[in-house]
């Protein structure tokens, strides 16, 4: 169904901007064979849908006349769910049937797309009971470029270079933050380690526009520990809804570049990667120091011990706040159940071992000790190379000053506490 309703509150975009490069238009028609393959799959898995031959014939004619075709809402919903089922890098696919699809193909202006991104975050939040959700905007068509969202995720944190050569915030988004500032974004003062970046919507009609998310759309969890009260003093937090926004949804040859979607977090994504990676927030040295661990040698396994406590804190905090999260042991067991269900259904289940296996205590999970199918299945989510580059590195802005000197990420705790390593 088409989602409609009132505007989601009193928030305004930042300056309207000329896009450094407009969304590329495509003159390539949809591949009829890919369209037919999808339609045959849809009718095979949904026998009550009717006559597949009749629908295929209709679509073939539509492609001949226009170079593309329009999915029914039922086909769009099925395609999005199957794209999740086919996602080789996702461990949480047991729930693929639960994905709710917002059919927003008629929404085309940057303002309206931004409003629906906000609405997406509110609906996905669901009072803390995170709801798997995807919002699908207009597709690409011959001579008609589709809208794009530059950000990797709808919610991500800014990074600022320090005079001492370090970085305050999430170093992954240093380049993107710099571009946002040059394009008119004004971060709140004083700048912090968890400043939410604006969302950038790009359309052929209006170029790129920046939109700041309203506070109620950015639900966050303060990170505390059940036994270590000092961890709360670090002032850590993370957002509740991981809404990926730089992957295009491709269904039967039709490409939807703007299709933000979310499930819920697995704890290690936050505690073993976002907050722990040396090129991200790099918190393990501070936690090890607070724990009184010997960090003079890697053989003391201080990183491992600190990572366990950080991940305990993440799981504890989300549970205490009533926000959906899962741990890597439980989710690994569920993924094996998903594999077994797919095998019983006579389907292959592609999986990328390097992504499915959790980043800590890997050998203690059942997903570690096996091989996986590597077939490339469609429908699918495909990384949008243009959006992916802009979502981390930003863009070259003609009016920007000379490039700043390269900076070295400095752990966030260096600035939170005024300490040094």
PyMOL commands that set and color helices and strands:
alter all, ss='L'
color gray80, all
select helices_A, chain A and resi 32-45+47-49+52-66+73-85+93-98+110-128+171-182+215-217+229-234+267-274+284-291+298-300+302-320+328-344+353-356+362-364+385-393+413-417
alter helices_A, ss='H'
color red, helices_A
select strands_A, chain A and resi 13-16+100-103+133-136+148-149+159-161+167-169+199-203+207-211+220-222+237-239+243-244+247-251+254-256+261-262+265-266+325-326+380-383
alter strands_A, ss='S'
color yellow, strands_A
deselect
rebuild
show_as cartoon
